[in-house]
Amino acid sequence: MTLSILYQTIVTIGKLNLYRHDAGEVRLVKRCRSALRAAGLQVKREARTRMKDAGGGVSTLRDSLAAAMVGGELSERHCEILEAAAGLFAERGYAATSVRDIGEKVGLLGGSLYHYIKSKEALFVRIHDMALQVAGDRIATAMAGKTDPWERLEAACVTMLEIQLDPHSLTMPLMNDFASAPPEIRERLVAKRDAFEAIFRELIPGLPLDPALDRGVYRLLLLTLLNNVSSWYRQGGMSPEDIGRQIVRIFRHDVKEKEGVERVSPAR
C-alpha cells in the first residue's frame, strides 16, 4: 500500500470520526487511524533505508531535512509534518501554501496540526533555518581536510552549485522565497541567509589575491554568479561540479602565479 493511499485512508477515517457518536465506534476508528498512521510511517522508514542501501538519490538524501532531524528530540510525526511542509513550501511557495494544505498532506484535520506547530510563519522560519543548516554542513564537510585556499573555495563553490541545481533541492526554493514572506519574519530570514553566505566571507581573506582587488567586490561578484547559475543551467550539459571548477578558474587571480609569469616573460 502506498503512502498516498494510506494518508487518504487516514483522512477518510478522520472525517468519519466527526460524524460518529457511538463511543465504541469512535474508539474503533481511532485505533484504525493510529494503526494506519503507524503503518505509513513504517513504509516511509523502509523506503529511506532502501534508498540508503541502494546508494541512490544521494544528493536528494543529503539535502533532505531528514538529515537535520537525525538524533533530534522530535517525534516521528513531527518530522513527518516538517518534511511535508518543506515540500509544499518549496513546490508552491510560502504565499500559496496554507496550514490546511499541510494538514491534509499528513492527514491531520482541524486544529490538530497546531499541536505540533505554533503558526505557519514559525513553521516556515524553522524549516528555512534547518535547510540552510543542512546546506552549510554539506559545504563544511566538502571543505574539511583541505588547507589550500583555492581548493577550499572550489569545494565550497562546487557544493553550493550541487545544492542549487539539484532538481529535488529544498534549500534553494526556500532561500529564494523570502521576499513573499511576511515583513515580521523577513528580517530573520535575510539575517539567516547572510549568516549562510558568511562561509564565503571567511574564505575570501585567505586567497592570495592581488592587493589591488577589492575583496568585498570580489565576494559579491562570486556570490551573484553562483546564485544565478540556475537561471541558465540545463541538464545534459556541464555538470554542477564542472561549472563550479570553471567559475573558480575564472576568479583565480593568484598574485604568486602572476609574479611568476612576469618573471619569465621575455623582455620587450
Secondary structure, DSSP 8 states (H G I E B T S, - for coil): --HHHHHHHHHHHHHHHHH---HHHHHHHHHHHHHHHHHHHHHHHHHHHHHHHHT-SHHHHHTSTHHHHTTSS--HHHHHHHHHHHHHHHHH-STT--HHHHHHHHT--GGGGGGT-S-HHHHHHHHHHHHHHHHHHHHHHHHTT--SHHHHHHHHHHHHHHHHH-TT-SHHHHHHTGGGS-HHHHHHHHHHHHHHHHHHHHHGGGS-B-TTS-HHHHHHHHHHHHHHGGGT--TTSS-HHHHHHHHHHHH--BHHHHHHHHHHS---
